[in-house]
Amino acid sequence: MAATVATLAAEAFAGRRVGSAGGAAARGWLSRHLADLGATVTVEPFEVRFVPEVYAAPDVRWLDGDTVRRLAFGRDVAVHLASADQPLVRRGGLAVAGAGDPGGRWLVVPAGMTLFDAYGHAHGALGLLIGRGVDADGWHFTMLAGPNPGPLPILTLDTATHAALHAAAAAGDGWLAGNTPIRRLDVPAANLHGAWPAGAGPQVLLTAHYDGVGDHPGLRQPAAADNGSGVAVVLEAARVLTTLVPRQVRLSVALLDAEEAGALGSAHHAAQLRRAGAAPLVVNVDGAGDLHRAAAVEAGGPAHALLAALDQAGRYTGLPLTAGPVASDNRRYAAAGLAAVGIGAGMAGYHSPADTPDRVEPATLTAVAKLVTAAVWLATRSHPPAP
């Protein structure tokens, strides 16, 4: 499993953003992997609209006293999802949003002021500067799902830089020069399905999203734990289950695209299942890299029996479970009326360059794979055959 994580996190796959060449390359590799496990593999394409892409590293500098300081992309500064696309560097004085004339200035938005209110104070401004905390490794995290672009360029700053710029703006000192190279693209996406020969028994669907938030210009974002680890667990569980569950059990795997863009791959697949009248038990894994005290479990739909099997599997395998949010593809299947559980067992370096293979714990991969395998085995032993 660690080898699978390392492969998916490799530079050749470029963070696996939906619609990217790296994502397509990862899909091809995973297709071959599923075929090697004896699955019949199909690819289900769909389109994703308006995916944000930072197409160049922003060039941002500000006058700090007598020193011009260049802000480091990913550390000090990032491009906000609601930003307008502005490839040209624009320089202007600093001001605090809501105080004084905003014309021709970069406005530092005070903590607690909403973006909506900031827009109300920004007539003629060059752009907005918003504070946001960084992670424990000092990185801004990347998101693909979020607000649509607004009328102004918007940069997010780490809290220390934001505080320094706020003080300078309040004193009427300094200037900032910067750009916001971000665009929205309509891109092709595809889910990858693997199914094994079976009879007319219960249906089980193991799912994990294979896409990541993707590399930025000059910044690798390997997406090892999120969600190379989940993919590795699902593939290993499927390998074991094909030799363990009764032949009549209809086992399938869905490796999903565009989760980071709003769980769109699972929405597409769940709608297909609903139209077909299929009702598999769904087990989704999102993050199996950094287990602390317990794995989080979220159940949805008519999942009482599946949840009971998962609870029993936790006791059998010795993996503590706790009820907690797993905001991932499992919710799309549950919303379609399917019995679905999501399992999350931690990740380090969420959506940042720090999500590297060396931070994915092999013991966590093993523990979650055993949990999924045991849960499916228990659920299919007690589940009546499907019509």
Phi, psi and omega in degrees: 000321178299325178294322177297315178300314182297320179295313181295331181272001185290159183300329182299334182262356167050037177082355168062035177296142179305135179083357183269162175298324178295320177297318179294321179295319177297319179298319178297317179296317181293325177299316179294323179297314178298318179298322178296336177275003177092010182275150165276122190253133173229151178245130182244102182279154172203173183248144174240129184257148168064044178279125181288142176220121170279107191267355174206153176292129179296142179257104187231127177224150173217152180275109180255095186069245178257006186244131172273119184251128175270129181272135183279125178296130180093333178258297182272329191215149173214168178266127181288144181300330181275006183288145166287156177281120176221096182286338184274138176287126180240131184249138177196168177292169180259146173211159176269131179301129181094359180227116176083187184280121181276350188302126177070017183240157166272126185260124174277118182275119181298150175302134180096343176277131179286159177298322178301314180293323179298319177302324181294340180256010195247022181298120179082003181286156176284328182173178182244147178239115186243137178276143177207137180292149175260170182278183184296339178266002178085020181252143162291143176265152184259136174234147174251336179260128182172201185291154173287160181295143177260196187276350188232153167298140179224127174248141171258139182240146172298158191298325180292316178295320179299317179296320180294318179290326177297316179297318179295318180295319180296328180274355181076024184252154167078174178216167175225141174236130182194169177222169181223080183280086180225134179228166177246136184234144166268124190229154173281145176224168179200134169274152181242124184243138174232134180225148181247150179302139183202172176269218184251032182274194181298151180259132178232131180238118174261131184228150171199143177274138181260350181280157173235187179279348174088155175292152168258161174304118180081359181228116174281136175230089195292336180057048181286304179285323183246087008222040173304325180293318179296320177298316180300318179296313182297318179296319179292317178298319178297319179302314182289317185294331179297338178257355189250317185279157177302153185297334183285345181292129181266095183265133175217160179234138171236116173261116198258143177260161169064026172294320183291343178266011178121028180054045185278330177295317178290326176299317178297314183290318181300321178295322177297315180298319181295317179297326181278353182074017179278148182220063179288157166282128187250127174239116182249136178241123177226097181095109176219051190239342190207066182292132175260262181265328185202158173273139178278141179228131173235127179251148177210162184069195180282067192255018185301312182292319179295319179294322177297319178295321179294319178299316178295321178297322177299320178291320180296318186269349180081017179262114178295141179239148176220143176291127181196162182292132171235088187278082187211200186297335179306328182292328178292318179293318178298320180295336177275004177091013180265151173288117187219139171233143173249138180239129176229126182236038168087153176205141175259149177067044185306121174053043182211173176298346181279356180276076187251157184300327182294345180263001174270120186279121177303325180295325178291317176305312182296316182297317182287323177298318177296320179299311181297316180299313181295320181297317180293318179300314179293318182294322182279340175292324185258352184277131178292151178303142178283151179293000000 
